[in-house]
Amino acid sequence: MSITEIEQAITQLSPQDYSRLREWFEEFDAQEWDEQIERDALSGKLDKLAEQAISDYRAGKAREL
C-alpha cells in the first residue's frame, strides 16, 4: 500500500474510526520514540549530553522548574 493510498483511505474513515486511528498512532509513535531513546542510551549516544548536564548542575548553572 502506498502513502497516497493510505492518505486516501484515511480521508474516508468515519469520525469514530479516525479518532481511533489517531489514538493508535499517538501510542505507536510514543513507543517508537521510547525505543529510540533506549537504543541511543544503551549505545552511549547520550553520554556526552548527560555528562554536560551533570557538569552544569554541579557548577550551579541549573535552576528549578
C-alpha positions in Angstrom: 0.0 0.0 0.0 1.4 3.4 -0.9 1.3 6.6 1.1 -1.2 8.0 -1.3 -3.5 5.0 -0.9 -3.2 5.3 2.9 -3.9 9.0 2.8 -7.0 8.4 0.6 -8.2 5.6 3.0 -7.8 8.0 6.0 -10.0 10.6 4.3 -12.8 8.0 4.0 -12.8 7.0 7.7 -15.8 7.7 9.9 -15.2 10.3 12.6 -15.1 7.4 15.2 -12.5 5.4 13.2 -10.5 8.5 12.5 -10.4 9.1 16.3 -9.3 5.5 16.9 -6.6 5.8 14.3 -5.2 9.0 15.9 -5.2 7.4 19.3 -3.4 4.3 18.0 -0.9 6.4 16.1 -0.1 8.5 19.1 0.6 5.4 21.1 2.6 3.8 18.3 4.7 7.0 17.8 5.4 7.3 21.5 6.5 3.7 21.7 8.9 4.2 18.7 10.3 7.3 20.4 10.9 5.5 23.7 12.6 2.6 21.9 14.9 5.0 20.0 15.8 6.8 23.2 16.6 3.5 24.8 18.8 2.4 21.9 20.6 5.7 22.0 21.1 5.5 25.7 22.4 1.9 25.5 24.8 2.7 22.7 26.3 5.7 24.5 25.0 8.4 22.2 23.5 10.3 25.1 26.6 10.1 27.4 28.1 13.4 26.4 24.7 15.2 26.9 24.3 13.6 30.3 27.8 14.5 31.4 27.3 18.1 30.3 24.0 18.3 32.2 25.6 16.9 35.4 28.5 19.3 35.0 26.3 22.3 34.5 24.2 21.2 37.5 27.3 20.9 39.7 28.5 24.3 38.5 25.3 25.9 39.6 24.1 26.5 36.1 20.7 24.8 36.7 17.5 26.3 38.1 14.4 24.7 39.4 11.4 24.5 37.0 
